[in-house]
Amino acid sequence: MPDQPLKPLVLAIDTTSQFGSLALACGANILAEWPLEAPTGFAHVLFAHLERLLTECGVRLPAIDCFAAASGPGSFTGVRVGLACVKGLAEALGKPAAGISNLQALACFGTAPLRATVIDARRGEVYGALYDDAAQLVMPEVVAGFSTWAGSLPEQGIEFVSSDFAPFREALAHTGLAAVPVRTAPRALAGAVARLAAASLLRGETLDPAALDANYVRRSDAELFWKD
């Protein structure tokens, strides 16, 4: 494998929900991070935003060392839009590409030794996972009812991390973790995605664009209701 730059230039995209973001990072340093909002989806506006970000930062696409996308969980269509964009750019330029879990990205905003990251999965469920202070997975990412998931978590050295914890506060009050602190992460996750991708690249991980895959956690309705 060729030597990797000590501070790789990473372009990251998050289109997994209505509130997305773009980021350009040099190693762990965020050069620019733009929050975006697209109620009707990002497919028709994403490349224009990317072009504007690169122009304002004075960076051309061939200078990017690695492309990264938030891989979900989130909107099934939004996840696919971001991954398709990153995969296409990386393959066209012969560069590595990474897919980073939104739950892992949320863990970057915690301060406790253990970070229970949570996203509203609707239908009375959450996407949840437990990460350590290095954003490494401690307990698997799951989709479950909040109380069921919370009941599986340790009681010490933990905090909840979410961009919007409001839907879960009532349920939290009825668990044994009611005193666990809650940290609010920003909606814009692209910067965290970029940092995690840079760290993966520097560890020498194989970031093959062809291997990029969505992290839906929950199967789509088409899969759930498909019949032979």
PyMOL commands that set and color helices and strands:
alter all, ss='L'
color gray80, all
select helices_A, chain A and resi 46-57+61-63+76-93+102-107+146-150+166-172+190-202+209-211+221-225
alter helices_A, ss='H'
color red, helices_A
select strands_A, chain A and resi 9-14+19-26+29-37+66-70+97-100+114-122+125-132+137-144+158-162+182-184
alter strands_A, ss='S'
color yellow, strands_A
deselect
rebuild
show_as cartoon
